Each structure stands twice: as structure tokens, then as C-alpha cells.
Amino acid sequence: MARLEDKAAELVVEACVRTESVRKCVFTSSLLACVWRQNYARDRRFPTTIDENCWSDESLCRDNKLWFALGKTMAEKAAWRAARGTDLKLVTMCPALVTGPGLRRRNPTPSIAYLKGAHAMFAEGLLATSNVEGVAEAHVRVYKEMDGTAGGRYICYDHVVRRAEEFAELQRQLGLRAPAGRAPAAPDERAERFELCNRKLTAPMSARRRCTYDAYFTVLYE
């Protein structure tokens, strides 16, 4: 499946390159293409902040059977390769788990796939959600700004899941069974760990929208 996504992304971008009327493309990737890295938060060679400069480790994804994350990572890299050296301006949007009224109930498969390995993401403070309307708006705003300064990758999320009860509610809504035993521990605020930052996205979005760097908001998932 990951190789199919890789090839499909390549073909889509190549088609854009060949189409004279298409000179800009916003490619939808996933936050999962950024967050699956070796946990070296104490090693200064690796940033504790996860932003648009970070890529998921393909070997780590394969070893842990994180096929959805692997597919998104490979597909985005294929898109960038296909656009390289052409006059097509490419931007990639990396949204977190997309939420909205009834969205996961009507289309649960990608949400379930996204949550493979969710316990590890939750423990590291990397399990985040994006409202579908906000994701759509981000695509439009970035596309409009591509004639100016917009370019590269953008991380898109509006909420970081930090409480065990929120995590349990996500699983319940998707019909996922929680593993037997203790409930997942909430991220340790005292520990040095990864943090998400979507600061780059604030430029194309409105001035009133600020980076949700390490911020907490109450969210209704359905």
C-alpha cells in the first residue's frame, strides 16, 4: 500500500507538471510524515520541537508496521522528487487527525489507520487533531499565498491530546478497544520530550490566528 501511495503521488505531480495551466499545487500529506522519529529528545543533534523540517523515519515505520505513516511519508517525498527541477510550485500540507461533525463515523478507516501507534504518540505529546474546516481553510490560504512567500511544508493542527480521558474518547468514537491493563499515562510535563509547532502556518492564516505551540483547547470531537 505504501508503494502504491508513493507511485500515485508521483503520477499526480507529474500530471501537474505536464499541464500548462497548472503552475501551483497544494499536496495533502499528514502529520504522520513528521512525527515518527527515534526518541532522542536528550540528544542535541535532534530537536525536541517537531515542525515542518522534520521527517518520519521510514525504517522506524516499517519496523513498527506503521503502514499509514510510511505511506504518507513516502508519498510526500515522491511528490517533492517529481516537482524538483520543474516550474511547478509545490506546497505540502501535513494535517493531524482530521475531526469534524460525524466525519470519523462516516469515514472511519483513515482515522483508525492514523491511530496505529497512538499510545506512543500520546505519551510523547504528539497526538493531535485538526478540525476539517480549519484544514480546508489552511489549504485555501496557503494556495492564495503561493504567488508570494508561501512554499515548502506546513504542519496543520489545532489541538494536542494531553488527557487520558480525551484519548479514551477518541478510541470509543472509533470503536477501538483500549488495551487491557492500565490506562495510557498522560505526557509528563516535567520530562524533556517532543513538542509540536505549526508556527509557519500562522503567516498565511489570519493575523488573529496564533501558533498553537504547546497550547491546550477544549475540543468536541463529534
VENHU-V902061 format. One record per pair of residues at least 24 apart in sequence whose C-alpha atoms are under 10 Angstrom apart, sorted by the first residue. I is the first residue (numbers start at 1). J is the second residue. Records with the same first field share a line. If there is no record, write none. Layout:
# VENHU-V902061
I=J + J
This chain:
# VENHU-V902061
1=67 + 68 + 70 + 71
2=67 + 68 + 69 + 70 + 71 + 72 + 73 + 74 + 75
3=70 + 71 + 74 + 75
4=71 + 74 + 75
5=68 + 70 + 71 + 72 + 73 + 74 + 75 + 76 + 78
6=70 + 71 + 72 + 73 + 74 + 75 + 76 + 77 + 78 + 79
7=74 + 75 + 78 + 79
8=75 + 78 + 79
9=72 + 74 + 75 + 76 + 77 + 78 + 79 + 80 + 81 + 82
10=75 + 76 + 77 + 78 + 79 + 80 + 81 + 82 + 83
11=78 + 79 + 82
12=79 + 82
13=78 + 79 + 80 + 81 + 82 + 83 + 88 + 90
14=79 + 81 + 82 + 83 + 86 + 88
15=82
16=82 + 83 + 88 + 89 + 90
17=82 + 83 + 86 + 87 + 88 + 89
18=86 + 88
19=88
20=87 + 88
22=87 + 88 + 89
23=86 + 87 + 88 + 89 + 90
24=87 + 88 + 89 + 90 + 91 + 143 + 144 + 146 + 147
25=83 + 88 + 89 + 90 + 91 + 92 + 143 + 146
26=89 + 90 + 91 + 92 + 93 + 139 + 140 + 142 + 143 + 146 + 151 + 152 + 153
27=75 + 76 + 79 + 80 + 90 + 91 + 92 + 93 + 94 + 139 + 153
28=72 + 75 + 76 + 91 + 92 + 93 + 94 + 95 + 135 + 139 + 153 + 154
29=69 + 71 + 72 + 73 + 74 + 75 + 76 + 77 + 79 + 91 + 92 + 93 + 94 + 95 + 96 + 153 + 154 + 155
30=68 + 69 + 71 + 72 + 73 + 75 + 76 + 92 + 93 + 94 + 95 + 96 + 97 + 98 + 114 + 154 + 155 + 156
31=55 + 56 + 69 + 72 + 73 + 93 + 94 + 95 + 96 + 97 + 114 + 126 + 127 + 128 + 129 + 154 + 155 + 156 + 157 + 196
32=56 + 61 + 66 + 68 + 69 + 70 + 71 + 72 + 73 + 94 + 95 + 96 + 97 + 114 + 115 + 121 + 126 + 127
33=57 + 58 + 61 + 68 + 69 + 70 + 71 + 72 + 73 + 74 + 75 + 76 + 77 + 94 + 95 + 96 + 155
34=69 + 72 + 73 + 94 + 155 + 196
35=69 + 121 + 124 + 126 + 127 + 194 + 195 + 196
36=60 + 61 + 66 + 69 + 70 + 73 + 117 + 120 + 121 + 126
37=61 + 194
39=124 + 193 + 194
40=192 + 193 + 194
41=191 + 192 + 193 + 194 + 195
42=191 + 192 + 193 + 194
46=194
47=193 + 194 + 195
48=192 + 193 + 194 + 195 + 196
49=193 + 194 + 195 + 196 + 197 + 213
50=126 + 155 + 194 + 195 + 196 + 197 + 198
51=94 + 153 + 154 + 155 + 156 + 195 + 196 + 197 + 198 + 199 + 200
52=92 + 93 + 94 + 152 + 153 + 154 + 155 + 156 + 196 + 197 + 198 + 199 + 200 + 201
53=152 + 153 + 154 + 155
54=153
61=117
64=116 + 117
65=116 + 117
66=113 + 114 + 115 + 116 + 117
67=113 + 114 + 116
68=110 + 112 + 113 + 114 + 115 + 116
69=113 + 114 + 115 + 116 + 117
76=153
80=152
89=146 + 147 + 150 + 151 + 152
90=143 + 146 + 150 + 151 + 152 + 153
91=139 + 142 + 143 + 146 + 150 + 151 + 152 + 153 + 154
92=139 + 142 + 151 + 152 + 153 + 154 + 155
93=135 + 138 + 139 + 142 + 152 + 153 + 154 + 155 + 156 + 201
94=135 + 153 + 154 + 155 + 156 + 157 + 198
95=128 + 129 + 130 + 131 + 132 + 134 + 135 + 138 + 154 + 155 + 156 + 157 + 158 + 198
96=126 + 127 + 128 + 129 + 130 + 131 + 135 + 155 + 156 + 157 + 158 + 159 + 160
97=127 + 128 + 129 + 130 + 131 + 132 + 156 + 157 + 159
98=128 + 129 + 130 + 131 + 132 + 133 + 134 + 135 + 156 + 157 + 158 + 221
99=129 + 130 + 131 + 132 + 133 + 134 + 135 + 219 + 220 + 221 + 222
100=129 + 130 + 131 + 132 + 133 + 134 + 220 + 221 + 222
101=131 + 132 + 220 + 221 + 222
102=173 + 221 + 222
103=131 + 132 + 221 + 222
104=170 + 173 + 174 + 221 + 222
105=173 + 174 + 175 + 222
107=174
108=173 + 174 + 175
109=174
111=170 + 171 + 174
112=170 + 171 + 174 + 175 + 176
115=170 + 171 + 174 + 176
118=167 + 171
119=167 + 178 + 179 + 183 + 184 + 185 + 186
120=184 + 187
121=161 + 187 + 194
122=160 + 161 + 162 + 163 + 164 + 167 + 184 + 185 + 186 + 187
123=161 + 162 + 164 + 184 + 185 + 186 + 187 + 188 + 193 + 194
124=162 + 186 + 187 + 188 + 189 + 191 + 192 + 193 + 194 + 195
125=160 + 161 + 162 + 163 + 186 + 187 + 188 + 189 + 193 + 194 + 195 + 196 + 214
126=160 + 161 + 162 + 187 + 193 + 194 + 195 + 196
127=157 + 159 + 160 + 161 + 162 + 167 + 196
128=156 + 157 + 158 + 159 + 160 + 161 + 162 + 196
129=156 + 157 + 158 + 159 + 160 + 161 + 219 + 221
130=156 + 157 + 158 + 159 + 160 + 219 + 221
131=156 + 157 + 158 + 159 + 219 + 220 + 221
132=157
134=158 + 205
137=205
138=201 + 202 + 204 + 205
139=204 + 205
140=204 + 205
141=201 + 203 + 204 + 205 + 206
142=201 + 203 + 204 + 205
143=204
144=204
145=203 + 204 + 205
146=204
148=204
149=203 + 204
150=200 + 201 + 203 + 204
152=200
153=200 + 201
154=198 + 199 + 200 + 201 + 202
155=196 + 197 + 198 + 199 + 200 + 201
156=196 + 197 + 198 + 199 + 200 + 201 + 202 + 211 + 212
157=196 + 197 + 198 + 201 + 211 + 212 + 213
158=198 + 211 + 212 + 213 + 215 + 216 + 217 + 219
159=212 + 213 + 214 + 215 + 216 + 217 + 218 + 219
160=195 + 196 + 212 + 213 + 214 + 215 + 216 + 217 + 218 + 219
161=186 + 187 + 216 + 217 + 218 + 219
162=186 + 187 + 188 + 189 + 214 + 216
163=187
166=218 + 219 + 220 + 221
169=221
170=221 + 222
173=221 + 222
